[in-house]
Amino acid sequence: MCIADPVQGCARTVQNNPGDLRDVAAKAGVNEIAERYARALFDLADEQKALDPVAEDLRGIQQLMAESDDLRRMVRSPVISRADQSKAIAAVLEKSGASELTRKFVGYVASKRRLFALGPMASAFLAELARRRGEITAEVTSARPLNEEQVQAVTDALNKVVAGTVAIEHKTDPSLIGGLVVKVGSRMIDASLATQLQKLKLAMKGA
């Protein structure tokens, strides 16, 4: 399997700037890596007529990362060795029944010390697949991971109000406390408990 490393020396040094600018630069660097690796995987999957199996694998990876603090720490840790990261992620993918192409791709990512961008890579791949199929990607953020039935319920609800077929990209954010934040393009539908509590606090201040 040949995937040229898309980004070399992507780390950026921002001097004499506030911390938030450094965060923006770091995030931009991760997104750039993710886009390039995702594009390489997409081309390979397209050539092998394996877009759907790979997409399913990546959704599974997203779900596993959303559910497991240990997995998120493992892929992001700079102190875990390359070999240990490779073994750990290989075991996760084997247990989940991921396809050979996905396992080879993620193994390559691990060998290049790019596992920290695995989540964004999955998101970029799925977004490109949705775009090419004329689907609308909805970013759904919940306080806790949603099961398959809940994801389907959100998908069905969005399909009723959005013109076009909706593809769900699910993320978790414990700070939401409960509820959902749904973003479809530039539209934000915020039904989270945290937002409702904040609105209540503001209303009480004005009382």
C-alpha positions in Angstrom: 0.0 0.0 0.0 1.5 3.3 -1.1 0.3 6.5 0.4 2.9 9.3 0.2 3.0 11.3 3.5 1.0 14.4 2.5 2.4 16.7 5.2 6.0 17.0 6.3 7.0 19.5 9.0 3.4 20.7 9.4 4.0 22.0 12.9 3.8 25.7 13.0 5.5 28.0 15.4 3.5 31.1 16.3 5.7 33.6 18.2 4.6 36.7 20.1 0.9 35.8 19.7 -1.8 34.9 22.2 -2.5 31.3 23.0 -5.7 31.3 21.1 -3.8 32.0 17.9 -1.5 29.1 18.5 -4.6 26.9 19.0 -6.0 28.1 15.7 -2.7 27.4 13.9 -2.5 23.9 15.5 -6.1 23.1 14.5 -5.4 24.3 11.0 -2.4 22.0 10.8 -4.5 19.0 12.0 -7.2 19.8 9.5 -4.7 20.1 6.6 -3.2 16.7 7.5 -6.7 15.2 7.8 -7.9 16.5 4.5 -4.9 15.2 2.6 -4.9 11.7 4.2 -8.7 11.5 3.8 -8.3 12.3 0.1 -5.7 9.6 -0.4 -8.0 7.1 1.3 -11.0 8.2 -0.7 -9.1 7.7 -4.0 -8.0 4.2 -2.9 -11.4 3.2 -1.7 -13.0 4.5 -4.9 -10.5 2.5 -7.1 -11.3 -0.6 -5.1 -15.0 0.0 -5.1 -14.9 0.0 -1.3 -16.3 3.4 -0.4 -19.3 2.0 1.6 -17.3 -0.5 3.6 -14.6 2.1 4.4 -17.2 4.6 5.3 -18.8 2.1 7.7 -15.4 1.4 9.3 -14.8 5.1 9.8 -18.2 5.7 11.4 -17.3 2.8 13.7 -14.0 4.4 14.6 -15.8 7.7 15.3 -18.2 5.9 17.6 -15.4 4.0 19.4 -13.5 7.2 20.0 -16.6 8.9 21.2 -17.3 6.2 23.7 -13.7 5.5 25.0 -11.6 8.0 26.9 -8.7 5.5 26.8 -8.8 5.2 23.0 -8.9 9.0 22.6 -5.9 9.3 24.9 -4.0 6.6 23.1 -4.3 8.1 19.7 -3.4 11.6 20.9 -0.6 10.7 23.3 2.9 11.9 22.2 4.6 9.7 24.7 3.2 6.3 23.6 5.7 4.7 21.2 4.9 4.3 17.5 5.0 0.5 17.9 2.6 0.5 20.9 0.2 2.8 19.1 0.3 0.6 16.0 -0.4 -2.6 18.0 -3.2 -1.0 20.0 -5.1 0.5 17.1 -4.6 -2.7 15.0 -6.2 -4.7 17.8 -9.1 -2.3 18.0 -9.7 -2.5 14.3 -9.5 -6.3 14.2 -12.0 -6.6 17.0 -14.4 -4.2 15.3 -14.1 -6.2 12.0 -12.7 -3.4 9.9 -12.0 -4.0 6.3 -8.4 -4.8 5.1 -8.1 -1.4 3.3 -9.1 0.5 6.5 -6.7 -1.5 8.6 -3.8 -0.9 6.2 -4.6 2.8 6.0 -4.8 3.3 9.7 -1.7 1.2 10.2 0.1 3.6 7.8 -1.3 6.6 9.7 0.1 5.1 12.9 3.5 4.4 11.3 3.7 8.2 10.5 2.7 9.3 14.0 -0.5 10.8 12.6 -3.1 9.0 14.8 -3.9 12.2 16.6 -5.7 13.3 13.4 -7.6 10.0 12.9 -10.9 11.5 14.0 -10.7 14.5 11.6 -9.6 12.1 8.8 -12.7 10.1 9.3 -14.9 13.3 9.3 -13.2 14.6 6.1 -13.7 11.2 4.3 -17.4 11.0 5.2 -17.9 14.7 4.3 -16.4 14.1 0.8 -18.5 11.0 0.3 -21.7 12.9 1.3 -20.7 15.7 -1.0 -20.2 13.5 -4.0 -23.5 11.7 -3.4 -25.4 14.9 -3.0 -26.1 14.3 0.6 -26.2 17.0 3.3 -23.9 16.4 6.3 -25.4 17.2 9.7 -23.0 17.6 12.6 -24.8 16.2 15.6 -23.2 16.8 19.0 -24.5 15.1 22.2 -23.5 14.9 25.8 -23.1 11.1 25.6 -22.7 8.8 22.6 -25.9 8.0 20.7 -26.8 4.4 19.9 -27.8 3.3 16.4 -31.5 3.7 17.1 -31.0 7.3 18.4 -28.8 8.2 15.4 -31.5 6.8 13.1 -34.2 8.8 14.9 -32.2 12.0 14.5 -31.6 11.2 10.8 -35.3 10.6 10.2 -36.3 13.8 12.0 -33.8 15.8 9.9 -34.9 14.2 6.7 -38.3 15.6 7.3 -37.2 19.2 7.6 -34.1 19.4 5.4 -34.3 19.2 1.6 -32.1 16.3 0.6 -30.7 13.2 2.1 -28.9 13.7 5.4 -25.7 12.0 6.5 -25.0 12.2 10.2 -21.6 13.1 11.7 -21.8 12.4 15.4 -19.6 14.0 18.1 -19.7 14.1 21.9 -19.3 17.0 24.3 -19.9 16.3 28.0 -20.2 20.0 28.7 -23.6 19.9 27.0 -25.0 18.1 30.0 -27.9 16.7 27.9 -29.7 17.2 24.7 -28.3 17.8 21.2 -26.7 20.5 19.1 -27.3 20.0 15.4 -25.5 21.9 12.7 -26.6 21.6 9.1 -24.5 23.8 6.9 -24.7 27.3 8.5 -27.9 26.4 10.4 -27.5 25.7 14.1 -30.3 23.8 16.0 -29.4 23.9 19.7 -31.6 21.8 21.9 -29.0 21.1 24.6 -29.9 21.2 28.3 -26.8 23.4 29.0 -28.2 26.1 26.6 -31.6 25.9 28.1 -30.1 26.3 31.6 -28.1 29.3 30.4 -31.2 30.9 29.0 -33.0 30.3 32.3 -30.1 32.0 34.2 -30.3 35.0 32.0 -34.1 35.2 32.4 -33.7 35.0 36.2 -31.1 37.8 36.2 -33.6 40.0 34.5 -36.5 39.2 36.8 
